[in-house]
Amino acid sequence: MPHAEFRLSRSDKAIGYGESIIVVNIASKGVVVMSIQIKRAVKYDAKLRMALAGPSGSGKTYTALTLATALAGEKGVCVIDTERGSASKYADLFTFDVIDLDTFSPLHYIEAIKAASDAGYSVLVIDSLSHAWNGPGGLLEMVENITKRNQNRSSFNAWGEATPLQNRLIDAITRANLHVIVTMRTKTEYVVEQNERGKSAPRKVDTAPVQRADVEYEFDVYADLDIDNTLIVHKSRCPELSGAIIPKPGGSVAETLKKWLAGAPAPERTAPLSLVRPESDSEPAQTSNNGQLQSAPRQPSAKVEITNADDPMNSGQLKGIRNLYSQLGREAPADVQTLSYVQAKSVIQTLMAELSVVKQKQQSNRAAVAK
């Protein structure tokens, strides 16, 4: 395909401030390929994304269940438990269903999040998200295994393979059609300084969640819990909770969040604007009756649609996903055909990374048997 030269031009169809308005056309060789629409912002009903971080004994699970129960109403609470059944010890105080995870690949988290959303729960508690980072089968272990497989023993390429899986997990949390409250363990850093007596003594300088750096930016509310179960809000899109320090947080915090989350009814999701390149030697894509992309007969002066986020996967992707699941000894999900092109591409990357880890373990086992 020849290189396309794009230019921007102001539209003549501008209506005015505060109204639905198309202001910019993106054109290539005189053909408009995309229009940018500006409209008045509206606050819609939203789903909560909240993270609670703290050391052992700070009350992360109890607080998450307290807030989840107050938020849930009649639709109920589901908990993804990575702590060997610790959440179920509160089953005499709260009513909830549980998904127990024993291995912590981000892919398993993603499947559990989807299961809870599809089942119609109002709130999902992930207790905890830290295991997806440093637990057995988590991202750090995946990077380590991929690094060992690489001949140059560099972790650079390993992170290139593993990072898309982490991104998919965060995307699953932020896009889930239910409130999500996650807990995370914290790591504490110390420096050694001289105290007032002139003796060396450790001083705590910072705490950070056991997860990818800057993960707190993905949440509406990010707060620490100290050993006395005091909620210390570090980041909040809810103005009423910004900078708040709340001993033993309970239902009142949930009520504040419910009030903030309320808005106009959310509109149905619409397909994003498609991007059309000028004529080229490529064949255009057509959508078949079953929703999959198929090659179309060559047409003169045809335009090629660039795949966007909502376009369906193609038959090659579907075949590849099923093949990868088969190699992993698992059955592909029944709804795999509903994935979009972009989602399917991400799933393939994830399954390939998982398969590489499995193959590495198989090779190690064979080598051990040979010895």
N, C-alpha and C positions, 0 to 999 in steps of 0.2 A: 504493500500500500504506500503510495507516495506521501511524503511528509505534509501534513495539513498546516497551513498558516492561518491562525485565528486572529480575528480583530474584534474589538468591542465597539458598539455604537449605541448611542442613546436612542431609546424608542420614541416614536411620535405618539404612542398610545397612552402616555402618562395621564393619569386622571387628576391626582392631587393628593396632598398630605392627608393621611388618615384613611384613605380609601384603598381598595384592592387595586394594585398598580403594577404594571410591567414596565421596568425602567431600563433594562439593559438587554440587548440582543448580542449573542456571540455568533459571529459569522465566519465562514471559511469560503473563500472564492465566491463571495456574493450569496452564499446559501446560509440562511439562519439555522444554526444547529441547536441552540438552546436559548431559552428566555429565563431571566431571573425575576421572580415575583416577590414583591415586598408587600406585606400586609400588617395590619394592626395586631400587636401581641394580645393574646387572650390567656388568662389563667384557667386551665382546665383541671378537673379532678385528676389527682395524681396518686401514684403508689409510692410508699415510703421506701427509701434505701438508707438503712442505718447500720453503723458499725460500733460495736462496744469492745474496747480493748482493755486488758488488765492482767495482773499476775494471778497465779493460782490462789483461790480463796477470796477473790474480790467480788464474787457474786455475779459473774457474767451470765451464766445459764439462767439463774433465778430471775435476774433483771430482764433478760430477753424474753422469758416466758411471761413475766408480769406485764410487760408492754405489749407483747403479742396477743395475750388474752384480752386485754382492754381494747385493742384495735380490731380484733377479729369479728366480733358480733356472732351471727349464727353460722357463718361459713367455716369456722374452725381454724385450727392451727396445725401445721405440719412441721416436724423438726427433723433435720438431717443431723444425726448424731454420729460424731466421729470419736467420741470419748468413751467407747466401750460401755454404752448404756447408761452413762451418768445422767443424761437428761431424764430418763425414765424414773429416776429416784425421786423426781418431783411430781410423779403421776398422781400422787394422793392430794396434791395441792392445785394442780392444773389439769385441764382436759385437753389432750392433744394426741395426734398420731405421729408415728416415728418411722424414719427410714434409717436403718443402721448401715454405716459404711465401714468396711474392714480394710480396704485398700483405697488409696486417696489420689488416684489419677484425676486431674481436672476433668477428664471426660466423664468419670463416674459422677462427679458433682453436677455436671451439665445435665446428664440423664436424670438425676434425682430432682433437679430444679424443674425440668420439663414435666416430670411425672406429677409433682405437687401442683404445678400450674394447671395441667390438664385435668386434674382431679377436682379442681374448683375450690381449693382452700383459699382463705382470705389472707393468711399470713404464713410465711415460711421463715423459720429460724434455722440458720446454718451454724451449728455448734461443733467444731469451729472451722473457720476458713484457713487457719494456720496449717492444718494438716495437708491441704492441697499444695502448700509450698514446701514444707520440710518433713512431711510424714512419709511412711512407706508407699512407694509408687507415686509420690508427689513430684513437683516440677524439679526440685534440686536433685532428686535421685535420677530422674530422667536425663537431666543434663550430664550428670556424672557418668551414666551408662553410655550415653552417646559419645562423650569425650573419650572414654576408654576404647570405643569402637574405632574412632578416628586414628589414622596412622600418625598424624602429627601431634596427637595428644593435646590439641588446642580446644578450649571450651568455646571459642568464638563461634564456630560453626554449629556447635551443640545448642547454644542459645538461639541461634537462627532457626533451628528446628523446633525448639521447645516453646519459644515465646508466643507463636500464634495460638498455642493451646491455652496459655495463660490469658491471652486476650479474649479468647472465646469464652472462658469462664467468667471473666468480668462482664463481658457483653451479655451473657445469659442472666447474670444477676441484675444488671441495669435495665434489661428489656423485659424481664419476667412480668406477667400480668397479675401480680399479687404483691403485697407488702413483703419486703425482705429485711430481716434483721440478722446480721452476722456477728459472731464473736471471734475475737482473735487474742491469742496469747501475746504478751509483751516481753521484750528482752530489755534488760536494764544495763546501761553503760556507766562506768565509774571512772573517776580520775583520783590519783593519790596526791593530796595536798598537805601542807603543814597546817595544823590546827592552832588555836590560840595558845596552846602550851608548847608550841614549837615541835610537836611530834607529827610524824606522817600518819595521815588517816584518809580512808577512802570517802569520796563524796559522790553521790548520785548526780549525774549531769543530764541524763536524758532517758526516755523510754521510747521504744519504737515497736510497732506491731510485727509479729513474725509473719511476714508476707512481703510481697514485692514493694520496693521503696515507692513512696508517694501513693500507695493504694487508697489512702484516706480521701483523696480528691475525687474518687468515684462515688462517694456517698453524699446524701443530703445532710446527714448528721453524723459526725465522728466524735466519739467521746471516750475518755478513759474512765475506768472504775478503780479506785484505790482500795487498799486492804480493808477499809471501813465501809465499803460499798457506797462511796460518795461518787456521784456522776460529775465529771469535769468535762464540759463541752469545749472542744478545741475548734471545731468547724461546724457551722450550721447555716443552711439556707433558710431555716425558720427563724425569723428575727427574734421571736420571744425566747428562744433557747440559746441565742448567741452569747457565748461567754458564761453561761449559767454554771453554777456549782450547786448540786442538788443532793443532799444526803438521802440515802435509801430511796431512789426514784421509784415511783409507782404509777397508779392510774392517772394522776393529774398530768404527768408528762405525755401520756398517750392521748389525753383529751386535747392538750395543746397541739400535738402533731395532727390529730384528726381535723381540727379547725383550720390549721394551716394548709393541709392537703386538699381541702374542699375547694371546688371551683365549678365552672360551667361543665356540662356533660361533654366528655371527650368526643370529638368527631371520629367517624370511621376513617381508618387509615387509607390514604390515597396513594396511588403509584407515583414514584418520583418522575420528574421530567426526563424523557429519554433523550439521549444524545445521538444525533445522526451525523455521520461523516459524509463528505462528498463522495461522488462516484469513484469506485476503485475496481481492481481486478478480483476482489473477493466476492464470494457468493453470499447473498443475503440469507438470513435465517427466517424460517417460518415456524409458527407454533401449530402442532398437530392437535387433533381432537383430545388426546389424552394429556395435553399440557406440556409435552416435552418438545424441545427444539429439534428440528430436522432440517437437513440441507434442502434448499429449494432449487428448482431448475434455474439456470442462468438466464437473467433478464437483461436486456440492454438498458443502459442508464439506470441501473439499480442503485439504491442507497442501502448501506449496511448499518444496522442498528447496533450500537455498542451496548453490551449487556449491562444492565443496571441491577441494583440490589434485589429487585422483586422478580426478575426474569427467572423462569423455571430452569432447573438443571437440564443438561442434555443427556442423551442415552449413554454416552461414553462414561460420564460421571456416575450415573446410576450403576452401571456394570462394574465400575471400579470400586465403588463403595461396598457393593455386595461381595465382591471378590476379597476385599480386605477384611471384612467381617468374617468371611469363611476361613481365611487364613488364621484369624485370631480365635477360631473355634466358637464363634458366637453367631447368633442369627441377627440379620439386619432388622432394625425396628420396622414395624408394619407401615409407619407413615413416612418412610424415608423418601418416597416419591414426591412428597410435598415440599421438599427443600428447594430453596432458590439456587440459582447458579453460584452466587457468592457463598452461601451457606455450605453447599456441596463441596466447593473448593476447600473451605476451611476444614470440613469433616475429613476429607481425604488426607489433608496435611496432618491432622490429628491422628488418624488411624495409622498412617505410615510411620509416624514417630513412635506410636505404641508398638507397632509390629517390629520395628527395629530393636526396641528394648527386649521384646520377647525372644527374637532371634539371637540377640547377644547372650541372654541367659541360657538358651539352648546350646549354643556353642561352648559356653563355659562348663555346662554340665557334661557335654560330650568329652571335653578335654579332661575333666576330672575323672570320668569313667576310664578313659584311655590310660591314665596314669596308674 
